[in-house]
Amino acid sequence: MKKLFPSAAKALEGVVADGQLLAVGGFGLCGIPEALIDALRDSGAKNLTVISNNAGVDGFGLGKLLETHQIKKMISSYVGENKEFERQFLAGELELEFTPQGTLAEKLRAGGAGIPAFFTKTGVGTIVAEGKELREFDGETYVMERSLVPEVSLVKAWRADQSGNLQFRLTARNFNPAAAMAGKICIVEVEEVVETGAIDPDQIHLPGIYVHRIVLNAHPEKRIEKRTITETK
């Protein structure tokens, strides 16, 4: 099966549609699939529910999809640093399912592992637990969380081979492997593509069985949210 596609637009063709549940990897602006997000914007798909740790920043990452009003709901753990997100949410234009960060990661991991739900203490006694099943284990109260199985996952990796085996770089790994495993269809943006067998098996972070389509973006922008420097004395 040929997994490499000539462009991000071609990789999304016939896959994305209105009203879908999507997962998008990344943490802040670290490890986000920039080209795939741009192609998703250009596809015109609307009424999307997007699972992502956050929603990018104004004018970049998922922030671009907020500007075009293609996202109707975010399932996220952090929603700061985005004025358009704030404006839409306060105006009632954008739904938000606020999810603790560890719970969000586990919801994706569980989805990829075929586990429909799990219990956690995180969120008990807060609005996070409202409307959810509570159960007692060993004298402690836990809340049941349903797993997430997005129809499409958009993921960023550093390197892929022709079979879709992936390597991630440093903290850019973040939510990407969990998002990739959870999605029914996984599309991956990479900076380098090598022949199958060129990556040492011990260095493969995610096996190609989870990856359906690959697109090469050799020179992503890789923005930094906040640059911190030390003043020269």
N, C-alpha and C positions, 0 to 999 in steps of 0.2 A: 504494500500500500504506500503510495507516494504521499508524504506528509508536507513537503516543502512547497509553499505557495509563492508566487512572484511578488505579491504586494499584500499589505494589510487589508486593503479593500477586497481583494480576491479571497483572502483567508476568511473574511466574514460573509462573503457572498453565499446565499442560500442557507445561512445559519441563523443570523440575528433577525428578529422580527418584533413588531409592536407587542407590548405587554409582557415581555419575558422577564424572568428572574435571572439576573447575571451576578457572578462574583468577579471582582477585579482585584488582583493582587497589589501589594505595595503597602508601605507604611509612611504616611506623609507623602513626600515626593520621592522616597527611596524605593527603587525597585518597582516602579509603575510601568505598565505597558503603554508608553507614550504614543507610538504609531497606531496601535490598535484602538486606543481611545479616540484619536483623531478620525480614524476610519469609521468608528461607531457613530461619531457625530455626523460625519458626512453621509452615512447610510440613511439618516433621517428616521431611524427607529425611535418610537416614542412610547410614553406610558411605561417606562422601564422601572423595575425595582432592582436596585443595585446593592449588593453586599460588598462592603469595603470598610476597612478600618476607619477611614475618613473620606472626605469628598474633595480632595485636592485643595487648591487655592484658587482665588479669583483669576480666571484666564488661563489656567493650566491644569493638566490632569483632568479629573472628573469635574472640575470647575467649569470646563468647556461645555459639558453636557447640561450643567445647571443653567448656563447662560442661554442655551437653546431650548430650555424647558423640555428636555427629552426624558428626564428622570421624574417620576411621580412619587417615589418612595426610596429612602435610604435606610439600610440596616447597618448601623455603624456604632463605633465605640467612642469616637472623638469627632466633634463637629466644629471646632474652633478655627480661627484664621481664614474664614471664608465669609465675606460680607454678603454675597449673593445667597449663600445657603441660609444665613440668618434672616435675610429679608424675606425669602420665599417661605421659610418655616413660620415666621411670625405672621405672615400674611395669609397663612392657610393654604399656600400653593404647593407645599411639599410635605409629605408624610415622613415621619421619623420613627423607626423602631430602635430605641436606644439600648445598646447591649454592652455589658461589661467586656473589656478587651479579651480576657482569658476565656470567657464564655463564648464570645464570637469565634475565637480560634477553635475551641472544642466543638462548636456547632458545625463548623466546616469539616473538621477532622472526623467527627462522627458520621457526617454525611458521606464522606469518602469511604469510610469503613463499613457502611451498611448498617449503622446503628441508628434507629429511628429517634431515640430520645435518651436523655441521661439526667441524673439528679446532681445538683450542686448547691452549696450553701450560699454562694455569691448572689446577692440581691434579695435574700430573704428579709422581709420586713420593710422593703422599699417598693417604689412604684414598678420596679423591674419585675416583681413577682405578682403584680396584680393580674387576676384572671387566669393564673397558672396553677396547676396542681401542686399541692404541698404534701410532703410525706415525712414521717419521722423515722430515722434510723439511729439506733443506739442513743436515744434520748435527744438527738439533734434534729432540727427541722431543715429540710432541703426542698428546693423548688425544681420542678421538672422543666427541662428545656428541650424543645424539639430540634433535631438536626436540620441542617440546610443542604439542599441538593439543587443547586442552580442548573438551569437549562444550558447555560453557556458560561464558561470561565475564561477570562482574559488574563494571561499570566506573563510575567517578565522573567527571563532567565539570562544568564550570561552566555552559555554555550549549549548547543544541541548537536547530536549527530543525526544522520539521515533517518534513523529509526525513532527519534524523539526522546532519547535518553538525555537528561538535563543536568547541567551544573549551574549552581548559583554562586554569586560572589558576596562573601561577607554578609553584612546586615541586609542586603537586598534580597536575601532568601525570605525573610519575614513571613508574611501571610501567603506567599506564592505557592509553596508546595501543597498546603492545605486547600487553597482555592482550586488548584489543578486537580487534585484527587476528588474533590466534591462534585465537580461539574460533569454533566452528562456528555458534553462536548467541551474539550479543552483546546484553546488556541493560544500558542505561545510565541512571544516576540523575543528574539535572541540577537546578540551582537556578533555571534560567530556560529557557523555551521561547518561541521567536519564529517568525514566519512564514518559510517558505522564501524565500530571497533577501535576508533582512534582515541576514545576516552577509556582510561583504565577503569574496569568494573568497580573497583573500590572507591573511585572518585565520582561515581554517578550518584547524584542526590535524589533524583526522581526517575524511575524507570519509564521508558517510552510507552508502556501499555496505557498510561494515563493521558497521553498526548495524541491529539487527532490531527492538528494542523500547526505548521511552523511558518513564521515569516521572519525574514532577516531585516534587522534595522541596525546596521553596523555603527552608526554614529548618532545615538540618542542625545538629547540635550542634557539630561541629567541635572536638572536644576537643584539648587540647595535652598531650603526654606529660609534658614537664618544663618548668615555667616558670622562666626564669632572669631575675633582675632585678639591677639595680645598687643597692647600698645607698647611701642618701643620707648624705652626710657633713655 
